[in-house]
Amino acid sequence: MTQITNTKVKVIPPDAQIDITIGGGLYGRLTQFITDFGSQKPIEEFTAILERLKTEAPKDPFEYHLITLLSLVIEIEEKATAQGKVVEKDIKDLDVPKS
């Protein structure tokens, strides 16, 4: 067995706030990933999970990972709105990548 001694790693403290720039392309990929990730569950179950997560803590790894991704996307949407970078489009005009 290998013993690790005197090894240092860089970590970000949980209470640290980090400013980053996110492109619209990455935001689109994140939202598509959430859609694909959610498709692991029947739509009724996924919808019920989303509703429950509004008021309750995640119950399993799937829900924990989902809420992590949703938190990131919500933060991006709030910043984009505050910066005036959100535009309205008809849903039928969206360029949605095929999975």
For each residue, the residues with C-beta under 8 A, 3 or more apart:
1:
2:
3:
4: 7
5:
6:
7: 4
8:
9:
10:
11:
12: 16 18
13: 16
14:
15:
16: 12 13
17:
18: 12
19:
20:
21:
22: 26 27 76 79
23: 26 27
24: 27 28 85
25: 28 29
26: 22 23 29 30
27: 22 23 24 30 31 73 76 77 80
28: 24 25 31 32 97
29: 25 26 32 33 97
30: 26 27 33 34 69 72 73 76
31: 27 28 34 35 73
32: 28 29 35 36 96 97 99
33: 29 30 36 37 69
34: 30 31 37 38 66 69 70 73
35: 31 32 38 39
36: 32 33 39 99
37: 33 34 40 65 66 69
38: 34 35 41 46 66
39: 35 36 46 99
40: 37 62
41: 38 45 46 49 62
42: 45 46
43: 46 47
44: 47 48
45: 41 42 48 49
46: 38 39 41 42 43 49 50
47: 43 44 50 51
48: 44 45 51 52
49: 41 45 46 52 53 62 63 66
50: 46 47 53 54
51: 47 48 54
52: 48 49 55 56
53: 49 50 56 58 63 66 67 70
54: 50 51
55: 52
56: 52 53 59
57:
58: 53 63 64 66 67
59: 56 63
60: 63 64
61: 64 65
62: 40 41 49 65 66
63: 49 53 58 59 60 66 67
64: 58 60 61 67 68
65: 37 61 62 68 69
66: 34 37 38 49 53 58 62 63 69 70
67: 53 58 63 64 70 71
68: 64 65 71 72
69: 30 33 34 37 65 66 72 73
70: 34 53 66 67 73 74
71: 67 68 74 75
72: 30 68 69 75 76
73: 27 30 31 34 69 70 76 77
74: 70 71 77 78
75: 71 72 78 79
76: 22 27 30 72 73 79 80
77: 27 73 74 80 81 86
78: 74 75 81 82
79: 22 75 76 82 83
80: 27 76 77 83 85 86
81: 77 78 84 85 86
82: 78 79
83: 79 80
84: 81
85: 24 80 81
86: 77 80 81
87:
88:
89: 93 94
90: 93 94
91: 94
92:
93: 89 90
94: 89 90 91
95:
96: 32
97: 28 29 32
98:
99: 32 36 39
